[in-house]
Amino acid sequence: MSRDLALGVDGGYFSIQKKGLKKYSGMRYGAWLFAKNFSFRLGVNKTKDFTEFVPTILYENSYNKHSYSLEYTHQNALFYTFALCPYEKRITAHHLSLSDYISMKEDRDLWANVTMNFFSNQDREVTAQYDWRFYYKLFLQKKFSYHIALEGWYTSHSKATSCFYSPNFSDSTLIRIDPQYRFSRYFALRGKIGVGYSFKDNTDPYKFGLWIFGNTKNSFSYNAGCLYSNATRLSAGTSYNYKECKLEAGYKW
């Protein structure tokens, strides 16, 4: 391929289960075409009950210390609500996302995002999010470090529905610490611990997680771990507990 064009493929397994109810799982895979600042993906979500094609268009660019992106995709709303009902009722969503990442001095940064989901059941969701890592410290010959961060999300829906959690308005604001220890370039640990408050729901959101990661060669890297939280907009209600585990590996050539 030329310098301006590149190809890529991806694939993975997903599983979702609500306590006491059914469990759904399937495969996700796709092919990418990269052309300068644009990326185009044609993907497939395949489960036991149905198969859907998933188009994605992504634009990425940078200006000074800003790295921003604009993304559109369309697929089952399961992947935006993490609820079983959209899967069962075949509710889909047009998804738009605008993000900006700002790199600051002393390993500090700010990420901000606005997403809009246009669900096929006529609900419209708008969510604003941010993650501001405003403090950074190194210890133990640069092997141990930590960030202190402030994060939040604020979401609204155009209508309530019993199919998935869709409040008129909901919010969550947390203070967080992200410790990290590098044993070597091949193996490191990264944590995440946060507590906060929801003004609308009058609840105390939290999250905590642990990951292992490394870069065995210049071209290969991996990341694996789990996050536990009741502070996610992809929830079923104010008493919802959320767990997400990921295993990622990448190779560049």
N, C-alpha and C positions, 0 to 999 in steps of 0.2 A: 504494500500500500504506500501511497505518497505521504509526505509529512503532514498534509492537511487532512488525510483520511485514515481511519483506523477501525478495526472491527473488534468486537468482544462478545463473550457469552457469559451467562450467569445461570445459576440454578439453586434450588433449595427445597427444604421440606417445611411445612407449617402444620401446626396442630392447635386447636382451640377447644376448650372445654369449660363449661360452667358447672359449678359444684352441684351434683345430684342430677345433672341433665346429660344429654348426649355429648359425644366428643366428635369433632369433625377434623379431618386432616387431609392433606393433599400435597401436590408438588407445584412449584413455581419455577419457570425457567424462561429464558428469552435470549434474543440476539440484539446487540447494539451496533450502531453505526455512529462513529464520532467524526464530525466535520467542523474543524476550527472550534468555535464557541458553542456549537450545537451538538446535541446528542439525541439520537432517535432509537427507540427500543420497541420491538414487537415481542410481547411476552404472552405466556399461556399460564393460566391458573387451572389446574386439573384436579378434580376431586372425584369421589365415587359417583356423585349424583350429576355433575355437570362440568363442562369445560368452557372457559371464556378466554377470548383474546384481549390482551391488555396493551393499548398503545400508550407510549410515553414520549413527550417532547421536553427536552431540557435545554435551557440556555444559561451559560455561565460566563462571567467576565469579571474583571477587577479594575478598580480605579483608586490610585493612591493606596491607602491601607484598607480599602474595602474590597471584599470578594462577595459578589452577589449572584443569585441564581433565580430563575423563574421556571417553574415546572408545571406541566399539565399531564394528567393521566386519567383513565377511566376504567373502573373495575368494580367488583362487588364491594358493597359498603362494609362488609366484614372487616376489611383491612383498615378502615378508618374508625370504626366503632368498637371493634373487638367484641362484638355481641353476636349471639347465634341467630337471632331473628332475621337480620338482613340476609344471611346465608339461606335460611329456610324459605324466605319470601322473595328471594332473588332481587332484593333492593340494590341498585347500583348507584354510583356517585361519580359525577364529574369533579375532579379535584384540581384546584389551582393553589400554588404555593409560591410565595415571594420571600426570599431570605437574604440577609446581609450579615456578613462576618467581618468584624473590624479588629485588626491586630494592633495591640498597644505595646508600650514599652514594658520591660521587665516581665515578660511572659504573661501578660494580662490580655484579655480579649472580651469582646461583646458580640453575641449572636442574637439576632432579632428575626422574627418570622411572622408572617400573616398568611393564614390558609383559609380557603373557602371551599366548602363541600356542597354541591348541588345534588341532593338525593332524589332518586326517582319517585319517592313518595311525597314530593313537593316540599319537603323540609329544606331549609337553607341554613347552613352553619358557618359562622365566622369566628375565627380564633386568632388572638394575638398572643405571642409568646416571646420570652427573652431569657437569656442566660448570660449573666455578667460576672466573669471571674476577675474580681477587682484586687486581689491580693495573692502574692506568690512568695514562697520561702523555700530555700534549699538547706539541707543538713547532711551530715555524715558523708563528707567527701562527694557531695552531689548525688549520692545514691538515694537518699530520701528527700521527698519534696511534698508540698501540699499547696492547694489553692483554696481560698475562701471565695464563695460565689453567692450571688443572689439570683433567683430564678422565679419565674411566674408565668401563668397562662390565664387568659380571660376569654371566655367563650359565650356565644349566644346562639339561639336557634329561633327560626321564624315561627315554628309551631311545635307543640308537644306531641309526642307519639309514644305509645306503649311498647313499640318494637325495640327501641334502644334508648339509652339515657339522653334526653334532649331538653334540658332546662331552659327557661327563658334567658337566664343568665347564670353563670357560675364562675368562680375564681379560685385561684390558689397562688400563694406567695410563700417561698421558702428561703431560708438561709442554709447554706450547704458547705461542707468541707470535703475536698477530694484529695486524700493522701495517695502517695505512690512510692513504691520502693523497687529499684532496679538491681537485681542480683547480677545480671549481665545483659548484653544486647539480646540474648536468646530467651531470657525469662525474666518477667517483671510482674508485679502485682499493682492493681489500681483499685481504689475503693471510692465509694460515694455515700455520704451520710447527710441527710437533710431533714429539717423540721420547719413547720410554718403554721399558717393560719388561713382559713377561708372566711372572708367577711360575709359573703352571701349565705353560705351553708352553715356558718358558725361551727366549723369542725377544725381539727388539728391534723392537717396532712403531714405525711412523712414519706421518706424513701431511703433505702439503703441497698447497696449492691457491691459485688466484688468480681473482678475480671483478672484473668492472666493474659499476657500478650508478649510478643517478641518478634524479632526480625532475624531469622536464622541465616539468611543471606541478603544481599542487597535487593534481590528480586522477590523474595518470599517473606510473607508476614502472616501472623495469626492473632486472633483475639477470641476469647471465650469467657462467658460469665453469666450471672443472673442479676436482675434488678427486682426488688420487692417494693411495692408502693400502694398507698391509697390516695396518691396525689397526682393522678393522671386524668386528662380530659377524656380519655378513652375508657370511661368507667360506666358502670351500670347504676350508680347512685352514690350517695354520700357515705355509705357503709361498705363500699366495694373495696376488696383487696386484690391487687394486681401483681402478677408475677410474669416476668419475661426473661427467657434464657436464650442466648445466642452463641453460635459457634461460627466464626468467619475465618476464612483463609484466602489469601490472595497471592497471585504470582504474576509478575510482569516480565515480558520478554520483548 
